[in-house]
Amino acid sequence: MPGEDPYWQLVRALNEVPDISLIIAHGGGVRLLEYAELVRFSPRLLLDVSLTIMKYRGSSIDSDLAFLFRSFDRRVCVGTDIPDWPFEDVQRVIAEATSTLSAEKSANILHVNIEQFFGL
């Protein structure tokens, strides 16, 4: 267990290197919206929710993810989290989670944000 809150450790580190570009992996878990707020303040940060979308299926976090996908689509991305979950399962869950979004929002979350982050 961490000796101090990892969120505040990250905030301090980001303040020390304000020009860093960083993908925050796992989306903050149960603190998803708190980490989303952090990402909101820096165009150099991107929130990867691949672990969160799989680990907390069926919980209230599904609603938080749906909210982020609808209103925060330019700051979120998804990976695969292999080997923790089979690729096919992750693909199915992400397809379900993005099925009601516009094509633009889905594209942002699925590939555009990460492509822009890496300058592809």
MOPAC internal coordinates of N, CA, C and O (Angstrom, degrees):
PM7 1SCF
backbone

  N    0.0000 0     0.00 0     0.00 0    0    0    0
  C    1.4506 1     0.00 0     0.00 0    1    0    0
  C    1.5317 1   108.94 1     0.00 0    2    1    0
  O    1.2310 1   120.79 1   -40.81 1    3    2    1
  N    1.3344 1   116.09 1   139.19 1    3    2    1
  C    1.4645 1   118.65 1   178.35 1    5    3    2
  C    1.5293 1   110.82 1   -65.38 1    6    5    3
  O    1.2310 1   121.26 1   -34.83 1    7    6    5
  N    1.3168 1   115.19 1   145.17 1    7    6    5
  C    1.4590 1   120.75 1   178.36 1    9    7    6
  C    1.5118 1   113.25 1   -76.58 1   10    9    7
  O    1.2310 1   121.18 1   163.55 1   11   10    9
  N    1.3252 1   115.34 1   -16.45 1   11   10    9
  C    1.4623 1   119.72 1   176.49 1   13   11   10
  C    1.5252 1   108.35 1  -145.99 1   14   13   11
  O    1.2310 1   120.94 1   -15.22 1   15   14   13
  N    1.2955 1   115.80 1   164.78 1   15   14   13
  C    1.4590 1   122.61 1  -175.70 1   17   15   14
  C    1.5315 1   110.51 1   -61.49 1   18   17   15
  O    1.2310 1   119.70 1   -61.86 1   19   18   17
  N    1.3503 1   118.18 1   118.14 1   19   18   17
  C    1.4641 1   120.38 1  -178.47 1   21   19   18
  C    1.5315 1   113.17 1   -62.72 1   22   21   19
  O    1.2310 1   120.01 1   153.01 1   23   22   21
  N    1.3157 1   117.58 1   -26.99 1   23   22   21
  C    1.4606 1   120.36 1   177.70 1   25   23   22
  C    1.5271 1   110.04 1   -59.57 1   26   25   23
  O    1.2310 1   120.77 1   131.59 1   27   26   25
  N    1.3381 1   116.14 1   -48.41 1   27   26   25
  C    1.4620 1   119.73 1  -177.59 1   29   27   26
  C    1.5215 1   111.37 1   -73.30 1   30   29   27
  O    1.2310 1   119.95 1   151.68 1   31   30   29
  N    1.3099 1   117.69 1   -28.32 1   31   30   29
  C    1.4649 1   119.99 1   172.39 1   33   31   30
  C    1.5247 1   109.65 1   -61.87 1   34   33   31
  O    1.2310 1   120.86 1   136.77 1   35   34   33
  N    1.3339 1   115.95 1   -43.23 1   35   34   33
  C    1.4631 1   121.22 1   178.84 1   37   35   34
  C    1.5314 1   110.68 1   -65.15 1   38   37   35
  O    1.2310 1   120.20 1   135.80 1   39   38   37
  N    1.3153 1   117.22 1   -44.20 1   39   38   37
  C    1.4694 1   120.57 1   179.17 1   41   39   38
  C    1.5276 1   110.56 1   -58.41 1   42   41   39
  O    1.2310 1   120.17 1   134.28 1   43   42   41
  N    1.3119 1   117.27 1   -45.72 1   43   42   41
  C    1.4642 1   120.29 1   179.13 1   45   43   42
  C    1.5294 1   111.15 1   -62.41 1   46   45   43
  O    1.2310 1   120.74 1   136.28 1   47   46   45
  N    1.3313 1   116.20 1   -43.72 1   47   46   45
  C    1.4682 1   120.12 1   179.39 1   49   47   46
  C    1.5244 1   110.74 1   -62.51 1   50   49   47
  O    1.2310 1   120.06 1   138.09 1   51   50   49
  N    1.3203 1   117.48 1   -41.91 1   51   50   49
  C    1.4620 1   120.96 1   179.17 1   53   51   50
  C    1.5246 1   111.11 1   -64.90 1   54   53   51
  O    1.2310 1   120.21 1   143.83 1   55   54   53
  N    1.3090 1   117.21 1   -36.17 1   55   54   53
  C    1.4683 1   120.37 1   177.39 1   57   55   54
  C    1.5233 1   111.70 1   -68.01 1   58   57   55
  O    1.2310 1   120.17 1   149.72 1   59   58   57
  N    1.3092 1   117.28 1   -30.28 1   59   58   57
  C    1.4664 1   121.28 1   178.75 1   61   59   58
  C    1.5249 1   112.29 1   -74.09 1   62   61   59
  O    1.2310 1   120.21 1   151.04 1   63   62   61
  N    1.3180 1   117.20 1   -28.96 1   63   62   61
  C    1.4703 1   121.92 1   179.85 1   65   63   62
  C    1.5397 1   108.90 1  -131.53 1   66   65   63
  O    1.2310 1   120.41 1  -107.81 1   67   66   65
  N    1.3361 1   116.83 1    72.19 1   67   66   65
  C    1.4670 1   120.83 1  -172.12 1   69   67   66
  C    1.5262 1   114.81 1   -64.26 1   70   69   67
  O    1.2310 1   119.57 1   162.08 1   71   70   69
  N    1.3193 1   118.43 1   -17.92 1   71   70   69
  C    1.4605 1   120.15 1  -178.38 1   73   71   70
  C    1.5219 1   113.42 1   -95.01 1   74   73   71
  O    1.2310 1   119.98 1  -174.75 1   75   74   73
  N    1.3170 1   117.64 1     5.25 1   75   74   73
  C    1.4609 1   120.70 1  -178.06 1   77   75   74
  C    1.5340 1   110.25 1   -71.05 1   78   77   75
  O    1.2310 1   121.05 1   -35.06 1   79   78   77
  N    1.3101 1   115.60 1   144.94 1   79   78   77
  C    1.4614 1   121.60 1   170.71 1   81   79   78
  C    1.5169 1   106.47 1  -103.04 1   82   81   79
  O    1.2310 1   120.77 1   -48.79 1   83   82   81
  N    1.3384 1   116.13 1   131.21 1   83   82   81
  C    1.4527 1   119.91 1  -171.83 1   85   83   82
  C    1.5223 1   110.90 1  -147.66 1   86   85   83
  O    1.2310 1   121.24 1   -44.15 1   87   86   85
  N    1.3204 1   115.24 1   135.85 1   87   86   85
  C    1.4615 1   120.83 1   170.35 1   89   87   86
  C    1.5203 1   106.59 1   -98.79 1   90   89   87
  O    1.2310 1   120.36 1   -58.28 1   91   90   89
  N    1.3051 1   116.91 1   121.72 1   91   90   89
  C    1.4581 1   121.32 1   178.86 1   93   91   90
  C    1.5299 1   107.12 1   -87.27 1   94   93   91
  O    1.2310 1   121.70 1   -72.35 1   95   94   93
  N    1.3249 1   114.35 1   107.65 1   95   94   93
  C    1.4652 1   120.69 1  -176.34 1   97   95   94
  C    1.5273 1   111.12 1   -75.20 1   98   97   95
  O    1.2310 1   121.16 1   -28.73 1   99   98   97
  N    1.2923 1   115.38 1   151.27 1   99   98   97
  C    1.4652 1   125.79 1   174.64 1  101   99   98
  C    1.5182 1   114.45 1    74.31 1  102  101   99
  O    1.2310 1   119.55 1   177.04 1  103  102  101
  N    1.3146 1   118.47 1    -2.96 1  103  102  101
  C    1.4522 1   121.40 1   170.98 1  105  103  102
  C    1.5102 1   116.92 1    68.29 1  106  105  103
  O    1.2310 1   119.92 1  -171.90 1  107  106  105
  N    1.3067 1   117.75 1     8.10 1  107  106  105
  C    1.4590 1   119.41 1   179.73 1  109  107  106
  C    1.5113 1   114.12 1    87.71 1  110  109  107
  O    1.2310 1   120.02 1   179.37 1  111  110  109
  N    1.3298 1   117.57 1    -0.63 1  111  110  109
  C    1.4635 1   119.71 1   178.41 1  113  111  110
  C    1.5124 1   111.88 1    58.37 1  114  113  111
  O    1.2310 1   120.98 1    52.61 1  115  114  113
  N    1.3131 1   115.73 1  -127.39 1  115  114  113
  C    1.4653 1   119.91 1  -177.61 1  117  115  114
  C    1.5260 1   112.15 1   -69.69 1  118  117  115
  O    1.2310 1   120.28 1   169.84 1  119  118  117
  N    1.3306 1   117.08 1   -10.16 1  119  118  117
  C    1.4635 1   121.81 1   178.17 1  121  119  118
  C    1.5346 1   110.39 1  -104.11 1  122  121  119
  O    1.2310 1   120.74 1  -148.94 1  123  122  121
  N    1.2918 1   116.19 1    31.06 1  123  122  121
  C    1.4607 1   123.97 1  -175.50 1  125  123  122
  C    1.5245 1   112.86 1   -48.47 1  126  125  123
  O    1.2310 1   119.60 1   127.93 1  127  126  125
  N    1.3035 1   118.38 1   -52.07 1  127  126  125
  C    1.4659 1   120.47 1  -175.81 1  129  127  126
  C    1.5221 1   111.95 1   -67.72 1  130  129  127
  O    1.2310 1   120.13 1   147.70 1  131  130  129
  N    1.3102 1   117.36 1   -32.30 1  131  130  129
  C    1.4636 1   120.69 1   176.86 1  133  131  130
  C    1.5358 1   110.49 1   -64.00 1  134  133  131
  O    1.2310 1   120.69 1   136.67 1  135  134  133
  N    1.3289 1   116.29 1   -43.33 1  135  134  133
  C    1.4590 1   119.75 1   177.77 1  137  135  134
  C    1.5306 1   111.09 1   -70.40 1  138  137  135
  O    1.2310 1   120.21 1   146.98 1  139  138  137
  N    1.3057 1   117.20 1   -33.02 1  139  138  137
  C    1.4657 1   120.35 1   176.18 1  141  139  138
  C    1.5254 1   110.31 1   -62.57 1  142  141  139
  O    1.2310 1   120.34 1   140.23 1  143  142  141
  N    1.3080 1   116.96 1   -39.77 1  143  142  141
  C    1.4640 1   120.60 1   177.10 1  145  143  142
  C    1.5198 1   111.16 1   -63.40 1  146  145  143
  O    1.2310 1   120.22 1   142.12 1  147  146  145
  N    1.3090 1   117.18 1   -37.88 1  147  146  145
  C    1.4597 1   121.14 1   177.11 1  149  147  146
  C    1.5253 1   110.46 1   -62.89 1  150  149  147
  O    1.2310 1   120.24 1   133.82 1  151  150  149
  N    1.3096 1   117.15 1   -46.18 1  151  150  149
  C    1.4657 1   122.63 1  -179.82 1  153  151  150
  C    1.5203 1   110.63 1   -63.74 1  154  153  151
  O    1.2310 1   120.70 1   146.85 1  155  154  153
  N    1.3076 1   116.27 1   -33.15 1  155  154  153
  C    1.4633 1   121.29 1  -179.04 1  157  155  154
  C    1.5218 1   112.37 1   -57.30 1  158  157  155
  O    1.2310 1   120.13 1   150.20 1  159  158  157
  N    1.3262 1   117.36 1   -29.80 1  159  158  157
  C    1.4576 1   121.28 1  -174.64 1  161  159  158
  C    1.5157 1   114.38 1   -86.63 1  162  161  159
  O    1.2310 1   119.49 1   176.02 1  163  162  161
  N    1.3156 1   118.58 1    -3.98 1  163  162  161
  C    1.4605 1   119.34 1  -178.52 1  165  163  162
  C    1.5225 1   110.91 1  -140.29 1  166  165  163
  O    1.2310 1   120.38 1   -59.93 1  167  166  165
  N    1.3378 1   116.88 1   120.07 1  167  166  165
  C    1.4636 1   119.87 1   178.16 1  169  167  166
  C    1.5257 1   112.55 1   -67.55 1  170  169  167
  O    1.2310 1   119.88 1   170.80 1  171  170  169
  N    1.3185 1   117.82 1    -9.20 1  171  170  169
  C    1.4686 1   121.46 1   179.68 1  173  171  170
  C    1.5277 1   112.97 1   -91.71 1  174  173  171
  O    1.2310 1   120.33 1  -179.21 1  175  174  173
  N    1.3271 1   116.97 1     0.79 1  175  174  173
  C    1.4642 1   121.27 1   179.46 1  177  175  174
  C    1.5138 1   110.31 1  -110.36 1  178  177  175
  O    1.2310 1   121.48 1   -34.74 1  179  178  177
  N    1.3198 1   114.77 1   145.26 1  179  178  177
  C    1.4617 1   122.11 1   177.23 1  181  179  178
  C    1.5184 1   107.08 1  -134.98 1  182  181  179
  O    1.2310 1   120.27 1   -40.27 1  183  182  181
  N    1.3179 1   117.09 1   139.73 1  183  182  181
  C    1.4593 1   121.97 1  -177.56 1  185  183  182
  C    1.5211 1   110.21 1  -104.00 1  186  185  183
  O    1.2310 1   120.97 1   -65.81 1  187  186  185
  N    1.3310 1   115.75 1   114.19 1  187  186  185
  C    1.4704 1   121.83 1   176.75 1  189  187  186
  C    1.5210 1   108.34 1   -91.31 1  190  189  187
  O    1.2310 1   120.23 1   -57.97 1  191  190  189
  N    1.3224 1   117.17 1   122.03 1  191  190  189
  C    1.4646 1   121.27 1  -175.28 1  193  191  190
  C    1.5293 1   113.32 1  -108.70 1  194  193  191
  O    1.2310 1   120.16 1  -161.12 1  195  194  193
  N    1.3256 1   117.30 1    18.88 1  195  194  193
  C    1.4623 1   119.68 1  -173.30 1  197  195  194
  C    1.5297 1   112.91 1   -62.71 1  198  197  195
  O    1.2310 1   118.90 1   139.00 1  199  198  197
  N    1.3052 1   119.71 1   -41.00 1  199  198  197
  C    1.4686 1   119.32 1   177.39 1  201  199  198
  C    1.5266 1   110.32 1   -69.35 1  202  201  199
  O    1.2310 1   120.66 1   134.21 1  203  202  201
  N    1.3094 1   116.34 1   -45.79 1  203  202  201
  C    1.4616 1   121.28 1  -176.12 1  205  203  202
  C    1.5265 1   111.72 1   -60.01 1  206  205  203
  O    1.2310 1   120.34 1   138.32 1  207  206  205
  N    1.3277 1   116.96 1   -41.68 1  207  206  205
  C    1.4657 1   120.11 1  -177.60 1  209  207  206
  C    1.5306 1   111.77 1   -65.03 1  210  209  207
  O    1.2310 1   120.45 1   152.49 1  211  210  209
  N    1.3136 1   116.75 1   -27.51 1  211  210  209
  C    1.4632 1   120.78 1  -179.54 1  213  211  210
  C    1.5312 1   112.07 1   -92.17 1  214  213  211
  O    1.2310 1   120.32 1   134.41 1  215  214  213
  N    1.2985 1   117.00 1   -45.59 1  215  214  213
  C    1.4681 1   121.41 1  -171.91 1  217  215  214
  C    1.5264 1   113.11 1   -67.30 1  218  217  215
  O    1.2310 1   120.05 1   145.94 1  219  218  217
  N    1.3179 1   117.51 1   -34.06 1  219  218  217
  C    1.4623 1   120.52 1  -173.06 1  221  219  218
  C    1.5310 1   113.39 1  -108.79 1  222  221  219
  O    1.2310 1   120.71 1  -152.50 1  223  222  221
  N    1.3313 1   116.26 1    27.50 1  223  222  221
  C    1.4644 1   120.87 1   178.73 1  225  223  222
  C    1.5259 1   110.35 1   -54.78 1  226  225  223
  O    1.2310 1   121.07 1   -44.47 1  227  226  225
  N    1.3271 1   115.56 1   135.53 1  227  226  225
  C    1.4574 1   120.77 1   177.63 1  229  227  226
  C    1.5157 1   114.30 1    84.09 1  230  229  227
  O    1.2310 1   119.95 1  -179.77 1  231  230  229
  N    1.3295 1   117.70 1     0.23 1  231  230  229
  C    1.4645 1   120.54 1   178.92 1  233  231  230
  C    1.5310 1   109.63 1  -100.54 1  234  233  231
  O    1.2310 1   120.90 1    -0.07 1  235  234  233
  N    1.3134 1   115.89 1   179.93 1  235  234  233
  C    1.4607 1   120.72 1   178.18 1  237  235  234
  C    1.5280 1   111.25 1   -65.59 1  238  237  235
  O    1.2310 1   120.05 1   163.42 1  239  238  237
  N    1.3181 1   117.51 1   -16.58 1  239  238  237
  C    1.4656 1   120.68 1   178.63 1  241  239  238
  C    1.5265 1   110.55 1   -65.70 1  242  241  239
  O    1.2310 1   119.81 1   153.99 1  243  242  241
  N    1.3248 1   117.98 1   -26.01 1  243  242  241
  C    1.4654 1   120.07 1   174.17 1  245  243  242
  C    1.5300 1   110.32 1   -56.85 1  246  245  243
  O    1.2310 1   120.31 1   140.15 1  247  246  245
  N    1.3175 1   117.01 1   -39.85 1  247  246  245
  C    1.4746 1   120.66 1   178.20 1  249  247  246
  C    1.5228 1   111.09 1   -67.55 1  250  249  247
  O    1.2310 1   120.54 1   140.87 1  251  250  249
  N    1.3263 1   116.57 1   -39.13 1  251  250  249
  C    1.4669 1   120.21 1   177.57 1  253  251  250
  C    1.5245 1   110.87 1   -64.38 1  254  253  251
  O    1.2310 1   120.65 1   138.13 1  255  254  253
  N    1.3275 1   116.36 1   -41.87 1  255  254  253
  C    1.4686 1   120.39 1   177.41 1  257  255  254
  C    1.5236 1   110.59 1   -62.88 1  258  257  255
  O    1.2310 1   120.29 1   136.67 1  259  258  257
  N    1.3266 1   117.06 1   -43.33 1  259  258  257
  C    1.4637 1   120.51 1   178.70 1  261  259  258
  C    1.5281 1   110.06 1   -60.67 1  262  261  259
  O    1.2310 1   120.52 1   137.85 1  263  262  261
  N    1.3266 1   116.61 1   -42.15 1  263  262  261
  C    1.4644 1   120.91 1   176.78 1  265  263  262
  C    1.5251 1   110.78 1   -59.91 1  266  265  263
  O    1.2310 1   120.26 1   131.65 1  267  266  265
  N    1.3376 1   117.11 1   -48.35 1  267  266  265
  C    1.4649 1   120.29 1  -179.96 1  269  267  266
  C    1.5164 1   111.52 1   -61.73 1  270  269  267
  O    1.2310 1   120.30 1   137.85 1  271  270  269
  N    1.3115 1   117.03 1   -42.15 1  271  270  269
  C    1.4665 1   120.33 1  -179.77 1  273  271  270
  C    1.5253 1   110.92 1   -63.31 1  274  273  271
  O    1.2310 1   120.06 1   142.84 1  275  274  273
  N    1.3317 1   117.49 1   -37.16 1  275  274  273
  C    1.4631 1   121.07 1   179.90 1  277  275  274
  C    1.5228 1   112.39 1   -73.80 1  278  277  275
  O    1.2310 1   120.18 1   140.71 1  279  278  277
  N    1.3351 1   117.27 1   -39.29 1  279  278  277
  C    1.4617 1   119.16 1  -168.69 1  281  279  278
  C    1.5326 1   115.13 1  -119.60 1  282  281  279
  O    1.2310 1   120.15 1   179.98 1  283  282  281
  N    1.3184 1   117.32 1    -0.02 1  283  282  281
  C    1.4603 1   120.99 1  -174.63 1  285  283  282
  C    1.5234 1   109.72 1  -136.75 1  286  285  283
  O    1.2310 1   120.48 1  -152.15 1  287  286  285
  N    1.3148 1   116.69 1    27.85 1  287  286  285
  C    1.4694 1   122.39 1  -169.47 1  289  287  286
  C    1.5255 1   113.89 1   -64.86 1  290  289  287
  O    1.2310 1   119.36 1   162.66 1  291  290  289
  N    1.3048 1   118.83 1   -17.34 1  291  290  289
  C    1.4733 1   120.27 1  -179.11 1  293  291  290
  C    1.5320 1   113.06 1   -89.06 1  294  293  291
  O    1.2310 1   119.98 1   178.01 1  295  294  293
  N    1.3122 1   117.65 1    -1.99 1  295  294  293
  C    1.4625 1   120.92 1  -176.46 1  297  295  294
  C    1.5236 1   112.88 1  -123.97 1  298  297  295
  O    1.2310 1   120.40 1  -171.95 1  299  298  297
  N    1.3410 1   116.83 1     8.05 1  299  298  297
  C    1.4655 1   122.66 1  -175.59 1  301  299  298
  C    1.5181 1   109.53 1  -122.91 1  302  301  299
  O    1.2310 1   121.00 1   -33.68 1  303  302  301
  N    1.3281 1   115.69 1   146.32 1  303  302  301
  C    1.4661 1   120.85 1   172.91 1  305  303  302
  C    1.5227 1   108.78 1  -142.09 1  306  305  303
  O    1.2310 1   121.06 1   -12.22 1  307  306  305
  N    1.3126 1   115.57 1   167.78 1  307  306  305
  C    1.4623 1   120.98 1   176.87 1  309  307  306
  C    1.5198 1   109.58 1  -131.20 1  310  309  307
  O    1.2310 1   121.57 1   -36.73 1  311  310  309
  N    1.3171 1   114.60 1   143.27 1  311  310  309
  C    1.4615 1   121.68 1   174.39 1  313  311  310
  C    1.5150 1   108.36 1  -114.94 1  314  313  311
  O    1.2310 1   120.52 1    25.47 1  315  314  313
  N    1.3060 1   116.60 1  -154.53 1  315  314  313
  C    1.4671 1   119.37 1  -177.43 1  317  315  314
  C    1.5158 1   114.02 1  -111.60 1  318  317  315
  O    1.2310 1   119.96 1   154.91 1  319  318  317
  N    1.3087 1   117.67 1   -25.09 1  319  318  317
  C    1.4621 1   123.32 1  -175.24 1  321  319  318
  C    1.5266 1   113.27 1    53.94 1  322  321  319
  O    1.2310 1   121.07 1  -147.72 1  323  322  321
  N    1.3179 1   115.55 1    32.28 1  323  322  321
  C    1.4618 1   120.35 1   173.11 1  325  323  322
  C    1.5190 1   107.06 1   -68.53 1  326  325  323
  O    1.2310 1   116.64 1   -44.41 1  327  326  325
  N    1.2720 1   123.99 1   135.59 1  327  326  325
  C    1.4669 1   127.97 1    13.79 1  329  327  326
  C    1.5229 1   113.77 1   -99.42 1  330  329  327
  O    1.2310 1   119.58 1  -170.80 1  331  330  329
  N    1.3279 1   118.40 1     9.20 1  331  330  329
  C    1.4632 1   119.22 1  -176.63 1  333  331  330
  C    1.5244 1   113.61 1   -61.85 1  334  333  331
  O    1.2310 1   120.49 1   144.77 1  335  334  333
  N    1.3118 1   116.67 1   -35.23 1  335  334  333
  C    1.4607 1   121.58 1   177.25 1  337  335  334
  C    1.5194 1   108.34 1  -135.10 1  338  337  335
  O    1.2310 1   120.25 1   -35.45 1  339  338  337
  N    1.3139 1   117.13 1   144.55 1  339  338  337
  C    1.4711 1   119.39 1   176.74 1  341  339  338
  C    1.5275 1   110.67 1   -62.04 1  342  341  339
  O    1.2310 1   120.86 1   -38.29 1  343  342  341
  N    1.3188 1   115.96 1   141.71 1  343  342  341
  C    1.4576 1   121.67 1  -178.41 1  345  343  342
  C    1.5285 1   111.84 1   -52.62 1  346  345  343
  O    1.2310 1   120.32 1   138.12 1  347  346  345
  N    1.3261 1   116.98 1   -41.88 1  347  346  345
  C    1.4626 1   120.86 1  -178.36 1  349  347  346
  C    1.5247 1   111.38 1   -61.59 1  350  349  347
  O    1.2310 1   120.07 1   141.53 1  351  350  349
  N    1.3349 1   117.47 1   -38.47 1  351  350  349
  C    1.4641 1   120.66 1   178.77 1  353  351  350
  C    1.5236 1   110.66 1   -67.09 1  354  353  351
  O    1.2310 1   120.64 1   135.59 1  355  354  353
  N    1.3284 1   116.38 1   -44.41 1  355  354  353
  C    1.4699 1   120.58 1   178.74 1  357  355  354
  C    1.5259 1   109.82 1   -61.99 1  358  357  355
  O    1.2310 1   120.57 1   135.67 1  359  358  357
  N    1.3101 1   116.51 1   -44.33 1  359  358  357
  C    1.4623 1   121.49 1   179.64 1  361  359  358
  C    1.5284 1   111.15 1   -59.49 1  362  361  359
  O    1.2310 1   120.36 1   137.45 1  363  362  361
  N    1.3265 1   116.92 1   -42.55 1  363  362  361
  C    1.4727 1   121.41 1   179.72 1  365  363  362
  C    1.5275 1   111.13 1   -65.47 1  366  365  363
  O    1.2310 1   120.29 1   134.28 1  367  366  365
  N    1.3231 1   117.05 1   -45.72 1  367  366  365
  C    1.4633 1   121.11 1  -178.12 1  369  367  366
  C    1.5305 1   110.91 1   -65.13 1  370  369  367
  O    1.2310 1   120.32 1   137.60 1  371  370  369
  N    1.3135 1   116.98 1   -42.40 1  371  370  369
  C    1.4659 1   120.35 1   178.54 1  373  371  370
  C    1.5314 1   110.57 1   -66.06 1  374  373  371
  O    1.2310 1   120.32 1   140.18 1  375  374  373
  N    1.3247 1   117.00 1   -39.82 1  375  374  373
  C    1.4704 1   120.12 1   177.55 1  377  375  374
  C    1.5286 1   110.40 1   -61.20 1  378  377  375
  O    1.2310 1   120.40 1   138.01 1  379  378  377
  N    1.3187 1   116.85 1   -41.99 1  379  378  377
  C    1.4691 1   120.61 1   177.45 1  381  379  378
  C    1.5264 1   110.84 1   -63.74 1  382  381  379
  O    1.2310 1   120.84 1   135.29 1  383  382  381
  N    1.3225 1   116.00 1   -44.71 1  383  382  381
  C    1.4684 1   121.04 1  -175.67 1  385  383  382
  C    1.5254 1   112.69 1   -67.13 1  386  385  383
  O    1.2310 1   120.22 1   153.30 1  387  386  385
  N    1.3206 1   117.18 1   -26.70 1  387  386  385
  C    1.4656 1   120.33 1  -177.84 1  389  387  386
  C    1.5331 1   112.61 1  -104.89 1  390  389  387
  O    1.2310 1   120.07 1  -177.60 1  391  390  389
  N    1.3116 1   117.48 1     2.40 1  391  390  389
  C    1.4721 1   121.23 1  -172.53 1  393  391  390
  C    1.5280 1   113.90 1   -63.81 1  394  393  391
  O    1.2310 1   119.46 1   153.62 1  395  394  393
  N    1.3032 1   118.63 1   -26.38 1  395  394  393
  C    1.4707 1   120.60 1  -178.18 1  397  395  394
  C    1.5293 1   112.78 1   -97.48 1  398  397  395
  O    1.2310 1   120.48 1  -178.87 1  399  398  397
  N    1.3172 1   116.68 1     1.13 1  399  398  397
  C    1.4615 1   120.40 1  -178.80 1  401  399  398
  C    1.5187 1   111.39 1   -85.37 1  402  401  399
  O    1.2310 1   120.93 1   -19.41 1  403  402  401
  N    1.3180 1   115.83 1   160.59 1  403  402  401
  C    1.4537 1   120.22 1   172.79 1  405  403  402
  C    1.5221 1   109.05 1   -65.60 1  406  405  403
  O    1.2310 1   120.85 1   -19.17 1  407  406  405
  N    1.3131 1   115.98 1   160.83 1  407  406  405
  C    1.4659 1   120.63 1   178.36 1  409  407  406
  C    1.5201 1   110.46 1   -59.55 1  410  409  407
  O    1.2310 1   119.91 1   142.06 1  411  410  409
  N    1.3290 1   117.79 1   -37.94 1  411  410  409
  C    1.4613 1   121.26 1  -179.65 1  413  411  410
  C    1.5228 1   111.49 1   -64.96 1  414  413  411
  O    1.2310 1   119.96 1   132.98 1  415  414  413
  N    1.3252 1   117.68 1   -47.02 1  415  414  413
  C    1.4627 1   120.56 1  -179.69 1  417  415  414
  C    1.5211 1   111.16 1   -64.31 1  418  417  415
  O    1.2310 1   120.43 1   137.63 1  419  418  417
  N    1.3128 1   116.79 1   -42.37 1  419  418  417
  C    1.4695 1   120.28 1   177.47 1  421  419  418
  C    1.5220 1   110.93 1   -60.59 1  422  421  419
  O    1.2310 1   120.74 1   133.97 1  423  422  421
  N    1.3200 1   116.19 1   -46.03 1  423  422  421
  C    1.4636 1   120.45 1  -179.98 1  425  423  422
  C    1.5269 1   110.84 1   -61.26 1  426  425  423
  O    1.2310 1   120.15 1   138.81 1  427  426  425
  N    1.3361 1   117.32 1   -41.19 1  427  426  425
  C    1.4596 1   120.55 1   178.23 1  429  427  426
  C    1.5258 1   110.66 1   -56.59 1  430  429  427
  O    1.2310 1   120.92 1   129.75 1  431  430  429
  N    1.3064 1   115.84 1   -50.25 1  431  430  429
  C    1.4648 1   122.01 1  -176.17 1  433  431  430
  C    1.5301 1   111.13 1   -68.80 1  434  433  431
  O    1.2310 1   120.28 1   138.15 1  435  434  433
  N    1.3122 1   117.07 1   -41.85 1  435  434  433
  C    1.4639 1   121.04 1  -173.02 1  437  435  434
  C    1.5205 1   114.09 1   -79.12 1  438  437  435
  O    1.2310 1   119.99 1   148.19 1  439  438  437
  N    1.3496 1   117.62 1   -31.81 1  439  438  437
  C    1.4674 1   116.59 1  -178.61 1  441  439  438
  C    1.5264 1   115.91 1  -155.06 1  442  441  439
  O    1.2310 1   119.11 1   146.85 1  443  442  441
  N    1.3095 1   119.30 1   -33.15 1  443  442  441
  C    1.4649 1   120.84 1  -173.96 1  445  443  442
  C    1.5313 1   111.75 1   -60.90 1  446  445  443
  O    1.2310 1   120.14 1   133.52 1  447  446  445
  N    1.3240 1   117.34 1   -46.48 1  447  446  445
  C    1.4698 1   119.82 1  -177.70 1  449  447  446
  C    1.5223 1   111.83 1   -60.45 1  450  449  447
  O    1.2310 1   120.40 1   136.51 1  451  450  449
  N    1.3046 1   116.84 1   -43.49 1  451  450  449
  C    1.4585 1   120.14 1  -178.39 1  453  451  450
  C    1.5377 1   110.56 1   -71.02 1  454  453  451
  O    1.2310 1   120.57 1   143.65 1  455  454  453
  N    1.3240 1   116.51 1   -36.35 1  455  454  453
  C    1.4714 1   119.73 1   176.96 1  457  455  454
  C    1.5262 1   110.16 1   -63.13 1  458  457  455
  O    1.2310 1   120.37 1   135.64 1  459  458  457
  N    1.3269 1   116.89 1   -44.36 1  459  458  457
  C    1.4580 1   120.44 1   178.99 1  461  459  458
  C    1.5228 1   111.25 1   -66.72 1  462  461  459
  O    1.2310 1   120.45 1   141.36 1  463  462  461
  N    1.3215 1   116.75 1   -38.64 1  463  462  461
  C    1.4516 1   121.06 1   179.47 1  465  463  462
  C    1.5303 1   111.17 1   -57.91 1  466  465  463
  O    1.2310 1   121.02 1   138.28 1  467  466  465
  N    1.3401 1   115.65 1   -41.72 1  467  466  465
  C    1.4559 1   120.59 1  -178.99 1  469  467  466
  C    1.5311 1   113.19 1   -92.98 1  470  469  467
  O    1.2310 1   120.72 1  -177.10 1  471  470  469
  N    1.3399 1   116.23 1     2.90 1  471  470  469
  C    1.4645 1   120.17 1   178.08 1  473  471  470
  C    1.5096 1   113.16 1    68.36 1  474  473  471
  O    1.2310 1   120.15 1  -146.48 1  475  474  473
  N    1.3156 1   117.32 1    33.52 1  475  474  473
  C    1.4777 1   121.03 1  -179.57 1  477  475  474
  C    1.5177 1   111.37 1   -87.02 1  478  477  475
  O    1.2310 1   120.10 1   180.00 1  479  478  477

